[in-house]
Amino acid sequence: MSTEEPERKPVTVNKEIPVNYDLGLLSVNDPQPLDHIKLSDSKQREDYIKDITRDNVQLLINQILSLPLQKKENITLVTLPDPIFKLPREKSIPKPRELTRWEKFAAKKGIQKKGKEGKLVYDEESKEWVNKWGYKGNNKKIDNQWAVEVEDKSDNKKVDDSELLDPRKLHRDERKKLIKKNLLQQKRNREQ
């Protein structure tokens, strides 16, 4: 048995017309004219194209290996330069989206979008997260207090029971006013 090794071609390749490299895209542009006689012959065509491709790939590898190399553990890295040739986009640049009616109105009136705030807030006294409003909400904190501090307005005058105001009741009344105001505004908006 004879083991014949295939003929190895040289690492250096000489071209009549120098090729153009774009190492950022790992490409070679070979301006050499092709031999039409070899391309038209079906027996020689495959070998001829393989030879040209092999030579151009060898030129590209030679250029890549001439770049500075970095060794990390068992790996050799090469930092490629930026591409020279700008590839065209497959699709056209998207057009800016048209503003919605609300966005136009908000821009006209100077209304800015609020950040998304959560429903919960941290209560320092109970050391847990509670709702900002609604059932067991932070806005009803004063309603749940068993003792409420009352300002002393008398200044040595006799205080009448009718003059004492319950802060819980005031707070509840204030919330109910806001609810009524909101309902009126909703009604007005529906009518417009």
N, C-alpha and C positions, 0 to 999 in steps of 0.2 A: 504494500500500500504506500503510495506516495502522497504525502500531504503537501500540496502546493499552496503557498500563501499567495493571496492576490497581490498584484503589483501595487505598491504604495506610491502615491503621487507626491511631489514635493510640497513643502509647506509654503514656499514663496511662489507667488503667481505674478506673471508679467502680462500686462495688458497694453495694447498700443494706445488706446484712449483711456485716460484715467477715469475710474469710476467715482461716483458721488456717494458719500456716506451720510446717513442720518442715524447716529448711534442712539439717540433718544427713542426712536421708533424701531430700532434694530433692523434697518433696511439699507439696501445697496441699490443704487440706480446705475445700471450698466448701459452706457450709450453705444456699445459696440454693435455694428450691423451684423445681422445673422446671415449665415451662409444658406442661400435658398436651395442650392443643390443638395446639401445634406438634409435640409428640412423636407424636401419633396421626395427623397428616397425613403421608403418605409422601413428599410433595414437599418439605416444609419440614424434615423430621426431620434429614437429613444436614447441611444448612446450619446449623440451630439448634445441633446438637451441636458442630460445628466452631467456631462462634462462641464458645460457652461455653468450650471447650477452649483456644482461642487466647487468650481474656481471662485465664484462670487461668494459662496458661504465661507470658504477659506479666507478670502480677503476680509470679510466681516469679522470673523473670529480673530484674525490677526489684529484688527483695529481695536476690538474689545479688550484683548489681552494687553494692549499697549496702554490702557487706562490704569490709574492707580488701583492696586488690589488691597483688600483688607482681609486678614485671616482671623476668624473667630472659631475657636475649638477645632472642629473638623471641616469647617466650611470656609470657602474662599468667596468673598463678596466683591462685586464691582459696582461702583456708583456711576450710573449712566448720566450723561449731560442732558440738558433740556432738548426736546425735539426741535429741529429746524423747520421741517415741513409742517404746515398747519393742515390737519385733516378737516375736511368740510363736515358740517353737521348733516345727519341723516334727514332731520326734519327742520323746518323753518323755526326761527325764534318765536316763542309763544307771545301773543299780543297781551298787553296788560288787561286784566279783568275789568269790565265795566262796573262802576259802583251801583249798588242797589239803591232803591228809593230811600231806605232808612239811612244808609251811609251818606247820601247826598244831603239829606235833611240834617243829620247830626253834624256834618262838616259846616253847613250853613249856620247852624245855631251854636256851634262851638261845644257840642256835647262830646265828651270823651268816654271811651269804653272803660268801665271799671274792671279792675282785676277780679279774678274769681276768688271770692272769699268763702271760707268754709262755714258750715252751719254751727260748728262747735267752737267754744272758747274755754280757755283754761281758767278755772275758779281757784284762786289762791287759798281761800278759806277752807274749802272742802277737799282741796288737792286732787281734783278730778276734772275731766272735761264735761261741760254741760252745754245744752243748747243755748243759742243767743236769744231766742224768743220761743214762744209757744209753751207747750207742756213742760213744766220744771225748767223754764227758761231763765236766763240771767236777767232779763228785763223785769221779772217778777220777784226779784231777790228781796225787795223791801216789803213785799206782801207777806213773806214767810218769816220775817223777824218777829220774835215774841216781845221784844222791847224796842221802842223807837225813841230816839232822843228828841225832845221838844225844846225849842229855843225859849228862853225866859224873856218875854216881852214886857213883863209887868213893871220892873224896876220899882219895887216896893209898893205897887198898886194892887188892889184886890183884883184877882183874876176871876173872870166869869167863865162858867163851863161852856157857854155858847161861843166864847172867843177861842177856845182850844180847837185846833184843827188836827185831824187825824192824817198823818202823812201817807198812810196806806190808802186811805180813801182818795186823797188828792192824786196819788200815782195811778190808781185804777181809773179815776175820772179822766186823767190826761190820756191814758191809753185808749179809752172809749171815744174820746174826741178825735183822736187820730184815725180810728177805725171809721167813724162817721164821715170825716173829711175825705178819706180815701174812697168810700162808697159814693159820695157826691161827685168826686172827680171822675170815677168810672162811669157814672150815669151821664155826666156831661160829655165824656168822650164818645159814648155810644150814640148820642144825639147828633154829634157833628158829622 
